[in-house]
Structures are given as structure tokens and as C-alpha cells.
Amino acid sequence: MPNKHYQKWFLQMPLGFLMIDAGILLIMYSANKRASDEWLIWGIVAAAIITSGLGLLGNAYVHKVKSDLIRKQRSREPHSAVEEG
């Protein structure tokens, strides 16, 4: 049974990658089609999207580590109960 950290990781990791890709595509679009005085606005929007994507990836990584630690702890608990008994 997956724990809540696994579920959060499973959702946030793809969203983080999608947001980073969207930010890069926005930079490419604005450089090719919108090369005018609006470049600062497009740059700020792209930077915010990329930063949000990196934040989601970092958060997903933390949840993945927590999920792995919980799984590892659960696999050790029956062994420790047998050894003590």
C-alpha cells in the first residue's frame, strides 16, 4: 500500500518536469515571436514557471526520500520483533 509521501511524489515529479518544460518553451516562443519591448514580462513569467517547477521537483524529491525511509522502516519492523521474541 503506497503511503502519502509516495502519492505526493508520484504527482509532483511529473508536474515539476512539465512546468520546467513549459518555462523553457515560453522562453523559446518569446525569443522567436515576441522579440519586442515585452521581453522583460515574458522573461519574468518564464523564470517564475521554471522556479515553480524546480520547487515542485525539490518537494517531490523530499517526499520520495521519506517514502523510501518509511518503506525501509516497515520492512525492518517484523524482523526486529522476531529477534526480540
C-alpha positions as CSV (number, residue, x, y, z in Angstrom):
1,M,0.0,0.0,0.0
2,P,1.6,3.3,-1.0
3,N,1.9,5.9,1.7
4,K,1.0,9.6,1.4
5,H,4.6,10.6,0.6
6,Y,4.7,8.2,-2.4
7,Q,1.5,9.6,-3.7
8,K,2.7,13.2,-3.4
9,W,6.0,12.3,-5.1
10,F,4.1,10.4,-7.9
11,L,2.0,13.6,-8.6
12,Q,4.6,16.3,-8.0
13,M,7.5,14.9,-10.0
14,P,5.8,14.9,-13.5
15,L,4.2,18.3,-12.7
16,G,7.6,19.7,-11.9
17,F,9.1,18.5,-15.2
18,L,6.1,19.8,-17.1
19,M,6.4,23.2,-15.5
20,I,10.2,23.4,-16.3
21,D,9.4,22.4,-19.9
22,A,6.7,25.0,-20.2
23,G,9.1,27.7,-18.9
24,I,11.7,26.7,-21.5
25,L,9.1,26.6,-24.3
26,L,7.9,30.0,-23.2
27,I,11.4,31.4,-23.4
28,M,11.8,29.9,-26.9
29,Y,8.4,31.3,-28.0
30,S,9.1,34.8,-26.7
31,A,12.5,34.9,-28.2
32,N,11.2,33.9,-31.7
33,K,7.8,35.5,-31.8
34,R,7.7,38.3,-29.2
35,A,11.1,39.9,-29.6
36,S,10.0,43.4,-28.7
37,D,9.7,45.6,-25.6
38,E,7.7,42.9,-23.9
39,W,10.7,40.7,-23.4
40,L,11.0,41.6,-19.7
41,I,7.5,40.5,-18.9
42,W,7.9,37.2,-20.8
43,G,11.3,36.6,-19.0
44,I,9.7,37.2,-15.6
45,V,6.8,34.8,-16.4
46,A,9.2,32.1,-17.7
47,A,11.5,32.5,-14.7
48,A,8.5,32.1,-12.3
49,I,7.3,29.0,-14.1
50,I,10.8,27.4,-14.1
51,T,11.3,28.3,-10.4
52,S,7.9,26.8,-9.5
53,G,8.9,23.6,-11.5
54,L,12.2,23.3,-9.6
55,G,10.4,23.8,-6.3
56,L,8.0,21.0,-7.2
57,L,10.8,18.8,-8.1
58,G,12.6,19.5,-4.9
59,N,9.5,18.8,-2.9
60,A,8.9,15.6,-4.8
61,Y,12.5,14.5,-4.1
62,V,11.9,15.0,-0.3
63,H,8.7,13.0,-0.4
64,K,10.5,10.2,-2.4
65,V,13.2,10.0,0.3
66,K,10.5,10.0,3.1
67,S,8.6,7.3,1.2
68,D,11.7,5.1,0.9
69,L,12.6,5.6,4.5
70,I,9.1,4.6,5.6
71,R,9.2,1.5,3.4
72,K,12.6,0.6,4.7
73,Q,11.4,1.0,8.3
74,R,8.3,-1.1,7.7
75,S,10.4,-3.9,6.2
76,R,12.7,-3.9,9.3
77,E,9.9,-3.9,12.0
78,P,8.8,-7.6,11.6
79,H,12.5,-8.7,11.8
80,S,13.1,-6.7,14.9
81,A,10.0,-8.2,16.6
82,V,11.1,-11.7,15.8
83,E,14.6,-11.1,17.1
84,E,13.4,-9.7,20.4
85,G,10.9,-12.5,21.0
